[in-house]
Amino acid sequence: MFLTPRTSSTWRLAPSPRWWPVNCHSGHALVSQPNGAARDQETKRKARPSCQAVLDRFDEQYSQELGDLWESARAVLLDPGSWQYGVMLNRFSIVTGISQILQSQGFSTLLPQTRGPAVLPSGPAAVSRSKCRAGKGSLLPPGHISKWPPNDSYLQPDIKSPARDQDLESEPSPGLSRPSLQCYIHPRPLRFPSQAHRLGQLKQYFLLNAASLLPVLALKVQDGEKVLDLCSAPGGKAVAILQCATPALLCCNEPDPQRRDWLAKTLESFLSQSLTSRVIVSAQDGRSFGQSEAGTYDKVLVDSPCSNDRSWLYCGGQQGEQRLKERAGLPALQAQLLRSALSAVRPGGVVVYSTCTLSSFENFAVVETVLNDCPEAEPEDLWEEIGIPLSEHFTFRTTHPGGSQTPHNASLQPHNAPSSSYRHRLGLLVVPQPGKTWGPMFLSRIRRRK
């Protein structure tokens, strides 16, 4: 897989005899490791204390914002052994056997399958690719040694790694039914084994916090659309987008070189070569993207940098205190990214804004600020579309800090609109709870008026 220059800061993935790898926002997705390494990390995490400075700040803020929900959410965040993980199947690999293993172990599908999963054939092209090696012109530089970021994947020793139905990647047939995202979840914190990256072979599944799929579902990508993933690394949501549909273009933007390399690994591990003309990796500053590509995209996802509650709780003391100092500047950055996304989307298109924090300052408040600044932006209600259908699996909250039943800025609320309807339109917050340990995850969908 080649990288060929598209502009000075954007690169297109072009076909080559070589192949490429993956990643996603901290705490959203899990990077594969050998079973022994994963078990070692599990032991370390269980023995690793939380950062007291971060926990004290969370206690102060979230007890006010979440009320009674914070005590139970706090217990979940401080007990990594209770965390649940979803298994998203990869439609570009043969997964029939994996589905059977998951079901036999008590996993069930998160989403109703309205369209049957595609059965992908293998062929000579797949065999020839299995002999490829990274080198000159590939997405990874020659001699590259992968340095995977810290992993949240902890394997249970009594779960055996499933045998692959097919080691080799295969191309989708043009006559297959349209894709349908398949994610399996378990009612208990059962960890399905991760798959290591293997050159020239696609992974069959992606391990993740199932709440991270909700912004992708809210985006409602359709075949043939132009989609921008503005803050794409480590790449989990980009992979999920391509499980839902086949866009005409998916631009995965990440300005940081190290995270961009992680993003490239994610894409290489999960995406079919048939998508090489449709997926590009860009290195632009997300805050200025809307200026350089104004009105270009049908859908834009802003999975914004945020104070990731799960990972921040386990920072070292000095690192945690430093992050807390930087936390105050995050809402301004997030608002800039959201405004840029609204400029990059075409009139009539939609933007989904998401974070993996419980903080109202980075969630509802950012959305309200941008709505005040952008009269062409209109929030959309996600409650009936996502909140109600998935309330069996997720604990949603739509109120403002302190349980307020009305928005802070009443000028944004349409006349005669019920306050509950307006709150739903601002966004949904997934709060981790015992038995439903998904999240934190905030999502808001905004349409740019025509």
Secondary structure, DSSP 8 states (H G I E B T S, - for coil): -EEEESSSSEEEEE--SS------STTTB-----HHHHHHHHHHHHHS---HHHHHHHHHHHHHHHTHHHHHHHHHHT-GGG---EEEE-TTS--HHHHHHHHHTT-EESS--SS--------HHHHHHTT----TTBSS-TT-------------TT------S-SS-----TTS------EEE-SS----------TT---SEEEE-GGGGHHHHHH---TT-EEEETT-TT-HHHHHHHHH---SEEEEE---HHHHHHHHHHHHHH--GGGTTTEEEE---GGGHHHHTTT-EEEEEEE-----HHHHTTS-HHHHHHHHHHHTTHHHHHHHHHHHHHHHEEEEEEEEEEES---GGGTHHHHHHHHHH-TTEEEE--IIIIITTTTTT--EE--BGGGBSS-S-GGGS-TT--HHHHHHHH-EEE--BTTB----EEEEEEEE--
